[in-house]
Amino acid sequence: MRWIKDIPHERFKIQILQYNSKYLVKIELGQFEQIFKVAESDVNDVTDLEKMINTELLTNSLSRFVEMRNDWATSFAKINEK
């Protein structure tokens, strides 16, 4: 896996990586991460990927992070219900 660049953001850690003829856009928040895979042939260059990382994508990602945290908390609570 090859690191391409970090994209500064006040809330998320955002990285663009390259692996197996794909770009990976990795968005992290705390202990959770989401990875979007894009074939290199589907975009012209990294600039296209940066344009895809817009407010709508990040807002939706935040919603998924909240769902992930809730799912994890529910699962974690179940192991302590004995």
TORROMAR-802900 format. One record per residue (C-alpha): x negated, y negated, z negated; residue in three letters; residue number from 1. Coordinates in Angstrom, 3 decimals, padded with zeros to 6 digits. Example, Ala and Ser with C-alpha at 12.3 -4.5 7.8 and 13.67 -1.06 7.14 Angstrom:
2
PATI         x         y         z    r    k
PATI  -012.300   004.500  -007.800  ala    1
PATI  -013.670   001.060  -007.140  ser    2
This chain:
82
PATI         x         y         z    r    k
PATI   000.000   000.000   000.000  met    1
PATI  -001.390  -003.371   000.988  arg    2
PATI  -000.523  -006.628  -000.745  trp    3
PATI   000.378  -009.393   001.719  ile    4
PATI   001.423  -012.301  -000.491  lys    5
PATI   003.218  -013.546  -003.578  asp    6
PATI   006.122  -015.937  -003.153  ile    7
PATI   006.382  -018.372  -006.055  pro    8
PATI   009.716  -018.494  -007.854  his    9
PATI   010.732  -019.813  -011.274  glu   10
PATI   012.777  -016.725  -012.241  arg   11
PATI   011.549  -013.741  -010.218  phe   12
PATI   008.234  -012.210  -009.317  lys   13
PATI   008.429  -011.810  -005.539  ile   14
PATI   005.833  -009.954  -003.494  gln   15
PATI   005.514  -008.914   000.110  ile   16
PATI   003.664  -005.650   000.642  leu   17
PATI   002.928  -003.481   003.668  gln   18
PATI   003.097   000.319   003.773  tyr   19
PATI   003.723   002.965   006.458  asn   20
PATI   004.626   000.470   009.204  ser   21
PATI   007.072  -001.269   006.895  lys   22
PATI   007.125  -004.494   004.984  tyr   23
PATI   008.340  -004.202   001.419  leu   24
PATI   009.912  -007.181  -000.300  val   25
PATI   009.674  -006.520  -004.029  lys   26
PATI   011.697  -008.649  -006.432  ile   27
PATI   011.070  -008.148  -010.152  glu   28
PATI   012.865  -009.457  -013.209  leu   29
PATI   011.657  -008.162  -016.557  gly   30
PATI   011.506  -004.368  -016.556  gln   31
PATI   013.602  -003.986  -013.406  phe   32
PATI   012.705  -004.277  -009.735  glu   33
PATI   014.404  -004.121  -006.370  gln   34
PATI   012.598  -003.261  -003.150  ile   35
PATI   013.828  -004.014   000.336  phe   36
PATI   012.099  -002.127   003.176  lys   37
PATI   011.926  -003.671   006.631  val   38
PATI   010.339  -001.999   009.651  ala   39
PATI   007.489  -004.087   011.042  glu   40
PATI   009.164  -003.830   014.449  ser   41
PATI   012.341  -005.508   013.096  asp   42
PATI   010.637  -008.847   012.390  val   43
PATI   008.142  -010.990   014.256  asn   44
PATI   005.916  -011.637   011.265  asp   45
PATI   005.829  -012.354   007.538  val   46
PATI   007.395  -015.760   008.135  thr   47
PATI   010.619  -014.025   009.183  asp   48
PATI   010.613  -012.114   005.895  leu   49
PATI   010.142  -015.308   003.920  glu   50
PATI   013.174  -016.814   005.667  lys   51
PATI   015.225  -013.779   004.599  met   52
PATI   014.399  -014.439   000.937  ile   53
PATI   017.030  -017.119   000.542  asn   54
PATI   019.368  -018.333  -002.192  thr   55
PATI   022.091  -015.858  -001.267  glu   56
PATI   019.746  -012.859  -001.422  leu   57
PATI   018.313  -013.954  -004.761  leu   58
PATI   021.750  -014.674  -006.255  thr   59
PATI   022.927  -011.210  -005.218  asn   60
PATI   019.714  -009.702  -006.565  ser   61
PATI   020.335  -011.378  -009.921  leu   62
PATI   023.806  -009.824  -010.036  ser   63
PATI   022.287  -006.408  -009.344  arg   64
PATI   019.691  -006.964  -012.072  phe   65
PATI   022.497  -007.680  -014.554  val   66
PATI   024.290  -004.484  -013.448  glu   67
PATI   021.040  -002.517  -013.757  met   68
PATI   020.484  -003.838  -017.280  arg   69
PATI   024.061  -002.963  -018.264  asn   70
PATI   023.760   000.545  -016.796  asp   71
PATI   020.478   001.078  -018.613  trp   72
PATI   021.872  -000.209  -021.923  ala   73
PATI   024.877   002.119  -021.596  thr   74
PATI   022.667   005.122  -020.882  ser   75
PATI   020.330   004.206  -023.689  phe   76
PATI   023.224   003.873  -026.152  ala   77
PATI   024.507   007.335  -025.225  lys   78
PATI   021.327   009.054  -026.391  ile   79
PATI   021.875   007.523  -029.823  asn   80
PATI   025.553   008.558  -030.156  glu   81
PATI   024.874   012.000  -031.588  lys   82
